[in-house]
Amino acid sequence: MGEQDERLSDRRGVLVNDRTEADPNPYAEVETALREEFAGVHSAATVTRCVDAAHYGALEVTGYAHPSLVERIARKHLHVLALVASERG
């Protein structure tokens, strides 16, 4: 077999090759899980912003953004935001 045509997609740095197509939102499951976990604490928009921030932060620091890493980072962001909100009263 010849070399695979691997490249980064334009959408959130998802690695694709000639046999797969990029998922338009590789973090959809992460966002859904975190929305459920933080329901009543954070809006869906806040969860999405934290997932996006976690994605870009992971790319800058480690060079990759696997969904499990993005989920862990976003969860920490959301915990910190909840703590700050509770301290404000």
Secondary structure, 3 states (H helix, E strand, C coil): CCCCCCEECCCCCCEECCCCCCCCCCCHHHHHHHHHHCCCCCCHHHHHHHHHHHHHHHHHHHCCCCHHHHHHHHHHHHHHHHHHHHHHC
